[in-house]
Amino acid sequence: EYVLAINTPAYISKEIVQIKNDFNTRYGHVQAIKSSVQILLIRFWQREEKEEALLQAISTVCLQHQPVEVFLKNFTAHDNGIYINVANPSPIVKLLKSLHACLGLQRSQSHYVWHPHISIAQGLTAGKFEEATPAYANTEYASSFIADHIQLLKRDSTHDNFILLNEFELSCMVRV
């Protein structure tokens, strides 16, 4: 199993980890503190023998994209989860479209996140979701950062932790 994601800088990760800890304390949802602070782009399954071609394809796409300023703003609630919004999703969606076209992943073996966000808590029970939604609907959060690379993470089974396989620099140079 592979994950392609944008990691947040340490100062934002620290803020969001605190939000996740507060969520766990308030609602007793330990999964909030176990999930990574990242903008998930794609989760997919691929045979290991295709890994080298996968690395090359991702690298090729990243050479065609510039670093992106990501604006995080406020919270949203859907699919029994609480999330931080990416207020300017267009550049990330453009990157996703390029990856989708280049990688050719099987639909049944991949999940593209077309509405970029950072997860605070997922898989909430109906009761926890109903209780937490109003609290976060009225909570403000804002931050921004430059995403200049994406990370490919890998694990062999759902019981393993993800390990960093590679980082890809978004390195398209703009010509004036």
Summary of the structure (lengths in Angstrom):
residues: 176
radius of gyration: 16.7
end to end distance: 40.5
largest distance: 54.6
contacts: 488
relative contact order: 0.24
helix: 38%
strand: 32%
